[in-house]
Amino acid sequence: MALIASSTMSEYQINLEWTIAEDRLKDMKDSINNEYLESEEFIAFYSSGVEYFLKIYPNGNNEGCRGKTKIFLHMKLGNAKKIEAEYKISFKFAEWSRKFNYTFEKSEGRGISCCTVAELFDPNKKFLVDGKFTFKVEGILLIEHEESKWKRKLLQPKRTTTQGLRDLWNTDFKDFTIISDGKEINVHKNVLACQSTVFAAMLKPHTKEAIKNKVEIFDFAFDIVEKGIKLCYKQILVSDCSVEKSLLLLKFNDKYDIKVVKVENLEEYLGDQITVENVCEISKCAGETNALKLQNKCMDFLVLFLSKKEDMPNMEFLEKTVLITAIKNSSCRKCQTL
């Protein structure tokens, strides 16, 4: 039965061709030590660290399989709980192919005997042509991911230790002022210092900011500065902001090193807002702010979309290295063991 992606499943189209020199196989054709060759490893899902590679045992992978050549697709699950795979193994010249439908629940290989050792080296079988053994794996991998807290609408914070920060916003004990566009935001030094290493350094004794009890921010509009500070106090939710505002907030939080808001809120929220219309812009901002989690989400989206050969707007926004990586991962991957 064909695999079907859903809103809680991410898809990757696997397409890998491996060419092996005949001499490398001959070196192992009489081996009784389960010797094998491995292809390069390739990334399937950047956001989960899922990788795959191919493996061949020219003379079997155990005593019961001696005299048989076995080929495998191996999955390394990374952070994924399981991978649903539907794929086909076929040869470039030999008339042999097999289909698989398997769920990987741990890092392991799944494969089959494609021929006997004698058949492998029989020129009439065409497993080896011009001194090369070439086979391909094509199919679909699906990974299930937890539905985001933003999509589950578990947005209203419960009364936890962060409730104190929300209550603190309305107190009269603020001792520091942030100025932007001529407007003032009164805050607590200790809150800023706990949330941001940049503000913590700025507020050390004898700095001009600590002496004057104020700082002026010139490179962000008041609206963004205010939202950024309110996020530190849990006064607003990231989901209250548009994607455009959230990207500016990501830059603000990156500059002032407000890690909790950046990683746990902004990156996760923006990752859930990715569409074909905005993925290039989000990817560019993620790269500029070293938002690795968000970069990986964008890469997974780019690879899948490009593999479907559909038009993508604003591709000029993408960094050259990002575009090259996405194109490579969405195309037929080829590796050689010569």
Secondary structure by P-SEA (a helix, b strand, c coil): cbbbbcccbbbbbbbbbbbbbaaaaaaccccccccccccbbbbccccccccccccccccccccccccbbbbbbbbbcccccbbbbbbbbbbccccbbbbbbbbbcccbbbbbbccccccccccccccccccbbbbbbbbbbbbbbccccccccccccccccaaaaaaacccccccbbbbcccbbbbbbaaaaaaccaaaaaaaccccccccccccccccccaaaaaaaaaaaacccccccccaaaaaaaaaaaaaacccccccccaaaaaaaacccccaaaaaaaaaaacaaaaaaaaaaaaaaaaaacccccccccccaaaaaaaaaaacbbbbbcc
